[in-house]
Amino acid sequence: MKLVLFDEYRLGILSDAGVTDVTNALPNHQPHSAASFWVELCRDFAQMRPKLEREATGKTAVPLEQVKLRPPVLNPSKVLAAASNYGEHVQEMRPRLSQDWLLDFGVFLKAPSAIIGPGQSISFPSVGDREVHHEAELAFVIGDVCNNVSEADAMRYVLGYTCLIDVTIRGDGDRSFRKSFDGFCPVGPCLVTADEIGDPHNLGIKLWVNEDLRQDGNSRDMLVNIPQMIAYASRAMTLYPGDLFTTGTPDGVGTFAAGDTITIEVEKIGRMQISVV
Ligand code: MN
């Protein structure tokens, strides 16, 4: 099932025909305290799914161009991000980094306030001569409270997958600050439930700046796979329903500027476009 949030944080199922509004199946939809219904949906999805399917039955989908898609995540308690998780990307960064530890796998946090959705724009920050880079990534959303889980059990906590651009200011300073400017976390266009993805470690990941294909990788090349990163992170901190975890970027990262359009595409998920102003 492909879930979307749209307009005033209504819940929809995305199909080739467009968006079918299933908001009425939610027991607790409150657009003005939007996070609670989304967190409950993430937690209770297995029980909610048949209700959503029933609600969609017989309803006409609204064409995609007639709705305003929102990011398919809502006020997650945290955005976790894997660093240095593709060998070719580590190699391209090696000459630029003064500290070797930055080339090792790690998990850092991005501010949830940086999240934007499809069709929104990044306001290019004034950063002097420092470069701002795109990082095209496969991300996943947590479906249940998860603490100190084993690799063997980890995948049952994954609700679904989406596309994420980990926008980054290069250079010195803490990652969490350099990667948390407003707009630095585009997410979308939809959340595809795990059953529809199958093996998440075999998905093409592409990113274009305007017409120029900059990144063309595959999630099979992750150095630390998804169960390993859930086990690693959940040893330190409890993961909650609705938390977002992004899995690191393949090589091909690079600069962009105001006026550019950035497009990310992950196989089986879809494509999202962001403008830079
Ligand atoms: Mn990244």
Residues whose N, C-alpha, C, O or C-beta is under 5 A from the ligand:
A	BS01	MN	A82 E135 D166 G248 T249
